[in-house]
Amino acid sequence: MKMLYMGTAAAEGWPALFCSCPVCEHARKTGGRNLRTRTQALLDNSLLIDFPPDSYCHALRYGLNLGNIHTLLITHSHMDHWFPTELIHRHEHFGHGAAGVLDVYGNEAVQKSFYENLLIDRFKPHPIDDVVRFHVVHGGDRFWSGGWEILAVPADHDKREESLVYICKKDDRTVFYGHDTGCELSEAAWELIAAETYSLVSLDATMGQKTAARYHMGLPDAEQMFQKMKELGCIDDHTVKVINHFSHNGEMCHEQLTAWGAERGILAAYDGMEAEF
C-alpha cells in the first residue's frame, strides 16, 4: 500500500504567493522539493484526503483521473483543505464518464460550505446529487466507504468548527492522518488513537522548530506525539513516520527538514513523495 503526498504546504503554499522572506526566496531559486502546493494526499489510489484549490494541478501532475475516486475525506473547512466549487465539474454537463458517486465526508462547517458553493443559481440546472453525496461526520464516528473502515478523530485545531483527523483501515494496514492539528488532543481523541496499531503515521509539522499551541504542531510537538504513540504501543520501528503540512513561517527549507527527520527515522514529505508501507 502507498500514500501519495500530492501537496505538502500550509495555506500560503511555498513559496508563498506574495512573500519575499528568505525561505520563500530560497525556494524560488532552488526549486525542486522546496516548491510545495497545498496539502492533499491519496491513499492506495482510492481514498482522497482533502480537496484544496490545487486539486486540478495535482490531477495533471500525477496523471490521475479523479472521476474514478469514490471516497473523499475533508479535515475542516479552511480554504487550503476544502475548495468545493470544483466538485460541480463531476456533473455530466462539465465532464463525462465519472464513475458512480463520490462520497464526501466532513463536519457541519464543511457541509455548509459545500451547499453554499454548489446550490447557487448558476449551477441549479446541473444538480449533482447523482454524482456527489455529502455525509456529515463527527469525532468518534466510524464508517465504511470504498472498502475502507474510517474513524473520525477530534483534532486540536480551529475551535470555530469540529476539525477532524482520520484513522483509515484496509486489509491489514492502518493509517493515522493527523493534519491540521496541534498536539493537545482531547482525552476522547487519545482513546481512539491508542486503540490502534499503525502502519503509517503522518503528523502536522507546520511550524518547523517553532510551536503554535492548540492549532498546529512544530517539530518538537510532532516528536513528542510520536514518542507518546510509541509509549502507548501504537507505533514501533516498523511504522512509517512522516511529517507534513509545512509553512514558510517555520523557516526551514526541505533540506533542513529532511536532515531533522533522518536523525529520528522520520520522513519529511515533499510534493510527489510516495510512502510505501
C-alpha positions as CSV (number, residue, x, y, z in Angstrom):
1,M,0.0,0.0,0.0
2,K,1.2,3.6,-0.6
3,M,0.4,7.1,0.3
4,L,1.0,9.7,-2.4
5,Y,1.7,13.2,-1.0
6,M,0.4,15.4,-3.8
7,G,0.7,18.7,-1.9
8,T,2.6,19.3,1.3
9,A,2.3,23.1,2.1
10,A,0.2,25.0,4.5
11,A,-2.4,27.6,3.3
12,E,0.0,30.1,1.6
13,G,1.8,27.4,-0.5
14,W,5.6,27.5,-0.6
15,P,7.0,29.9,-1.8
16,A,4.0,31.9,-0.5
17,L,2.3,33.9,-3.2
18,F,3.2,37.4,-2.1
19,C,6.2,36.6,0.1
20,S,9.8,37.6,-0.1
21,C,11.1,36.0,3.1
22,P,14.4,34.2,2.9
23,V,12.9,30.7,2.8
24,C,10.5,31.6,0.0
25,E,13.3,33.3,-2.0
26,H,15.4,30.1,-1.4
27,A,12.5,28.0,-2.8
28,R,12.1,30.2,-5.9
29,K,15.9,30.0,-6.5
30,T,16.4,26.2,-5.9
31,G,13.0,24.8,-6.9
32,G,12.7,21.0,-6.6
33,R,11.4,19.7,-3.4
34,N,11.3,23.2,-1.9
35,L,8.3,24.0,-4.1
36,R,5.1,23.0,-2.3
37,T,1.4,23.1,-3.2
38,R,-1.4,22.9,-0.7
39,T,-1.7,19.7,1.3
40,Q,-3.6,16.8,-0.2
41,A,-3.0,13.0,-0.2
42,L,-4.1,9.9,-2.0
43,L,-4.2,6.6,-0.1
44,D,-3.9,3.4,-2.0
45,N,-5.1,5.1,-5.2
46,S,-8.6,5.1,-3.8
47,L,-9.0,7.3,-0.8
48,L,-8.6,11.1,-1.3
49,I,-7.9,13.2,1.7
50,D,-8.8,16.9,1.4
51,F,-9.6,18.9,-1.7
52,P,-7.5,22.2,-1.9
53,P,-7.5,24.7,-4.8
54,D,-4.5,22.8,-6.2
55,S,-6.5,19.6,-6.8
56,Y,-6.7,20.2,-10.5
57,C,-3.0,20.7,-10.9
58,H,-2.4,17.6,-8.7
59,A,-4.5,15.5,-11.1
60,L,-2.5,16.8,-14.0
61,R,0.9,16.4,-12.3
62,Y,0.3,12.8,-11.2
63,G,-1.7,11.6,-14.1
64,L,-4.9,11.0,-12.1
65,N,-8.5,10.7,-13.3
66,L,-10.3,11.9,-10.2
67,G,-13.6,10.6,-11.7
68,N,-12.5,7.2,-10.6
69,I,-12.3,8.2,-6.9
70,H,-15.3,7.4,-4.7
71,T,-14.2,8.5,-1.2
72,L,-13.1,12.0,-0.1
73,L,-12.3,12.9,3.5
74,I,-12.3,16.5,4.5
75,T,-10.5,17.5,7.7
76,H,-12.0,21.0,8.0
77,S,-13.4,23.9,6.1
78,H,-10.3,26.1,5.7
79,M,-9.8,27.0,2.0
80,D,-6.4,25.3,1.7
81,H,-8.2,22.0,2.6
82,W,-11.6,22.5,1.1
83,F,-12.4,24.2,-2.2
84,P,-15.8,22.7,-3.0
85,T,-16.8,24.6,-6.2
86,E,-14.6,22.3,-8.3
87,L,-16.9,19.4,-7.5
88,I,-19.6,20.8,-9.9
89,H,-17.3,19.6,-12.6
90,R,-18.2,16.0,-11.7
91,H,-21.6,16.7,-13.3
92,E,-22.0,15.2,-16.8
93,H,-22.5,18.7,-18.2
94,F,-18.9,19.6,-17.4
95,G,-17.1,16.3,-17.5
96,H,-18.1,12.9,-18.9
97,G,-17.8,9.4,-17.6
98,A,-17.2,9.9,-13.9
99,A,-17.7,6.5,-12.3
100,G,-20.5,6.2,-9.8
101,V,-20.9,8.5,-6.8
102,L,-18.2,10.5,-4.9
103,D,-19.0,10.2,-1.2
104,V,-17.6,13.2,0.7
105,Y,-17.2,13.1,4.5
106,G,-16.7,16.2,6.7
107,N,-18.0,18.3,9.5
108,E,-21.0,20.6,9.5
109,A,-18.9,23.7,8.5
110,V,-17.6,21.7,5.5
111,Q,-21.2,20.7,4.6
112,K,-22.4,24.4,4.9
113,S,-19.6,25.5,2.5
114,F,-20.5,22.6,0.2
115,Y,-24.1,23.7,-0.3
116,E,-23.3,27.4,-0.3
117,N,-20.9,26.9,-3.2
118,L,-22.9,24.4,-5.3
119,L,-26.5,25.4,-4.7
120,I,-26.2,28.7,-6.5
121,D,-28.4,30.0,-9.4
122,R,-25.7,29.3,-12.0
123,F,-25.5,25.6,-11.0
124,K,-29.2,24.9,-10.5
125,P,-29.6,23.4,-14.0
126,H,-26.8,20.9,-13.1
127,P,-27.8,19.2,-9.8
128,I,-25.0,16.9,-8.6
129,D,-27.0,14.6,-6.2
130,D,-26.4,11.6,-8.5
131,V,-22.6,12.1,-8.7
132,V,-21.6,13.7,-5.4
133,R,-23.1,12.8,-2.0
134,F,-22.2,14.6,1.3
135,H,-22.1,12.9,4.7
136,V,-21.7,14.8,8.0
137,V,-19.4,13.1,10.4
138,H,-18.4,13.9,14.0
139,G,-15.5,12.9,16.2
140,G,-15.8,9.3,17.2
141,D,-17.9,8.3,14.2
142,R,-16.9,5.1,12.4
143,F,-18.0,4.5,8.9
144,W,-17.1,2.4,5.8
145,S,-16.5,3.6,2.3
146,G,-14.9,2.1,-0.8
147,G,-13.5,-0.8,1.2
148,W,-12.1,1.4,3.9
149,E,-13.0,1.4,7.6
150,I,-12.6,5.1,8.7
151,L,-12.7,6.6,12.1
152,A,-13.1,10.4,12.6
153,V,-11.0,11.8,15.4
154,P,-11.4,15.2,17.0
155,A,-8.5,17.5,16.2
156,D,-6.8,20.2,18.2
157,H,-7.3,23.0,15.6
158,D,-9.8,25.8,14.8
159,K,-12.4,25.7,17.7
160,R,-15.0,27.5,15.5
161,E,-15.7,24.1,13.9
162,E,-15.3,20.5,14.7
163,S,-12.0,19.9,12.9
164,L,-11.2,16.2,12.3
165,V,-8.3,13.9,11.6
166,Y,-8.7,10.4,10.5
167,I,-7.8,6.8,11.1
168,C,-8.1,4.7,7.9
169,K,-8.0,0.9,7.9
170,K,-8.0,-1.5,5.0
171,D,-6.9,-5.2,4.9
172,D,-4.1,-5.4,7.5
173,R,-2.9,-1.7,7.1
174,T,-3.9,1.2,9.4
175,V,-3.0,4.9,8.8
176,F,-3.3,7.8,11.1
177,Y,-3.5,11.1,9.1
178,G,-3.0,14.0,11.5
179,H,-3.3,17.3,9.6
180,D,-4.3,20.0,10.7
181,T,-3.9,19.6,14.4
182,G,-2.0,20.7,17.5
183,C,-0.7,18.1,19.9
184,E,-3.1,18.9,22.8
185,L,-5.7,16.4,21.8
186,S,-8.7,15.6,24.0
187,E,-8.8,12.5,26.1
188,A,-11.5,11.2,23.8
189,A,-9.2,11.6,20.8
190,W,-6.3,9.8,22.5
191,E,-8.6,6.9,23.4
192,L,-9.5,6.5,19.8
193,I,-5.8,6.8,18.7
194,A,-4.5,4.4,21.4
195,A,-6.9,1.6,20.3
196,E,-5.0,1.0,17.1
197,T,-1.6,-0.1,15.8
198,Y,-0.4,1.9,12.8
199,S,1.4,1.0,9.6
200,L,1.9,4.7,8.8
201,V,1.5,7.9,10.9
202,S,1.5,11.3,9.2
203,L,1.7,14.3,11.5
204,D,1.4,18.0,11.2
205,A,4.7,19.9,11.4
206,T,3.6,23.3,10.1
207,M,5.8,25.5,12.3
208,G,9.2,24.0,11.9
209,Q,11.3,24.5,15.0
210,K,8.6,26.8,16.4
211,T,5.3,25.8,18.1
212,A,1.7,27.1,17.7
213,A,-0.2,25.7,20.7
214,R,-3.7,24.3,20.1
215,Y,-3.7,24.9,16.3
216,H,-0.7,23.3,14.6
217,M,2.4,21.5,15.5
218,G,6.1,22.2,15.1
219,L,8.9,19.6,15.0
220,P,9.2,19.5,18.8
221,D,5.4,18.8,19.1
222,A,5.5,16.1,16.4
223,E,8.4,14.4,18.0
224,Q,6.6,14.4,21.4
225,M,3.5,13.0,19.8
226,F,5.4,10.2,18.0
227,Q,7.0,9.3,21.4
228,K,3.7,9.2,23.1
229,M,2.3,6.9,20.4
230,K,5.3,4.6,20.8
231,E,4.8,4.5,24.6
232,L,1.1,3.6,24.0
233,G,2.2,0.8,21.8
234,C,0.5,2.4,18.7
235,I,3.8,2.5,16.7
236,D,7.1,0.6,16.6
237,D,10.2,0.5,14.5
238,H,8.3,-0.8,11.5
239,T,5.8,2.1,11.4
240,V,6.5,4.6,8.6
241,K,6.6,8.0,10.3
242,V,6.1,11.2,8.2
243,I,5.9,14.9,8.9
244,N,3.9,17.1,6.5
245,H,2.0,20.3,6.0
246,F,4.8,22.9,6.1
247,S,4.6,26.6,6.3
248,H,7.4,29.0,5.2
249,N,6.8,30.6,8.6
250,G,8.5,27.6,10.1
251,E,11.7,29.0,8.5
252,M,13.2,25.6,7.5
253,C,13.9,24.6,3.9
254,H,13.3,21.0,2.7
255,E,17.0,20.1,3.2
256,Q,16.8,21.1,6.9
257,L,13.5,19.3,7.4
258,T,15.0,16.1,5.8
259,A,18.1,16.3,8.0
260,W,16.0,16.7,11.2
261,G,13.9,13.7,10.2
262,A,16.8,11.5,9.2
263,E,18.2,11.7,12.7
264,R,14.9,10.4,14.1
265,G,13.8,7.9,11.5
266,I,11.1,10.3,10.2
267,L,10.4,11.2,6.6
268,A,9.9,14.8,5.6
269,A,7.2,14.8,3.0
270,Y,7.5,16.6,-0.3
271,D,5.2,17.1,-3.3
272,G,5.1,13.8,-5.2
273,M,6.5,11.6,-2.4
274,E,5.2,8.1,-2.2
275,A,5.4,6.4,1.2
276,E,5.1,2.7,0.9
277,F,4.0,0.6,3.9
